[in-house]
């Protein structure tokens, strides 16, 4: 793989850009691999990359039924933060933020990580109490998070509406300065390029149709629309379709799949300098480098695999956005779309071994998995390579729903996140 | 937004009047103390989450307030049928082959419309 650098750019500029290599190849599937990863989204590709880089396992296939990064990796609102309440969550999300900080260098691919700050707005006394508790808990875990007065909110994000007449007036905010955004497509492409360079096969348009098991129950491979592929270890990283894949191995999951929507506006001049989140009025907004307002809405109330949600859901979010930013009321929305997110009862993920030997699962990221992409892939690769969880993901088991040791971020945030 | 028929009100109403209440036909053990932890976890947390036809509960919370069950395709979001709480699971295969779902009936045989120009002439 030729390294990307300013010198490479200059060299190619001199010869009409004819020397750029393909970023990854599309090999035919072999009959056997050491490890198969099901799903070439950010988490799956990151898992393959860290398997190759940190554990020396390069005989790996990443199977993708569509195109890589075409699921939730390409559909999210690219928010990165680690200010979660519980120690277990803080551990895994902060692990991810630390990897984000060096990811472009590590992958030799500009993922455009921008630590522009994530500001979570408080609209009532309950919000204030919850966020202050979060701030204290985060600081005990070594994670930056600070309280802003309304004046400081306005200073940090000038277009915001501080009017006391607002239906939900802004009375403060929690700010994580190291939070921000990254370019989601570049994350998938960067991991794909770096993994393929280390020998990983990325096989697109290859849908898993069955999980093959030996007489003793252990995994021996998968069936696909391009024929059977053998592997003694299979990692399922299939987001909204995890229940479907796990059902092929007769494992029922504590998951439900919901449509989650996002939308972008027409591009305008730089206006919003940070990420704004409001759990209370349910709105998420940031501005992309292209100038579009990137807006996240909520999930529909019913489970679905339709990759489309109800119009009233995004309408509700736009009502909130317009009240927070009256300057945006005349802005036209260009596109809206939906993705299918797999939600656990406690809104924390599952990264674990399963009751089936050789079968591993990384799922349940619900409405907020993008931020965890590097950390998730890193500890999941460890789990697959060593057949035991990393210290960081050890609490994120399936068994916690039987033992009752939940990591209840659902109750902590009282909202999808 | 979904259009949902309440089997009690016998009317199709917008989704905003309803609250989805998850997978249907989950039965709590009685007495519950005799249940193993695994069985209780299965009842409380583990779900089929199928891609295709699913049985689900709805509550007509801004209408009659009653719970009922529905069969819906989780890919097309189309309802095959709705039925009252306590009624047995309908035979899904029969529903699919007959194709007599309320939603499909509406799509396939729209009420004949007279074009406006003709109406003006009449």
Interface residues (C-beta under 8 A of the other chain):
Chain A: X241 X243 X244 X247 X252 X253 X254 X255 X256 X257 X301 X302 X303 X304 X305 X306 X310 X311 X312 X345 X401 X402 X403
Chain B: X1 X2 X15 X16 X19 X20 X22 X37 X38 X40 X41 X42 X44 X45 X46 X47 X48 X49 X50 X51 X54 X56 X72 X74 X75 X76 X77
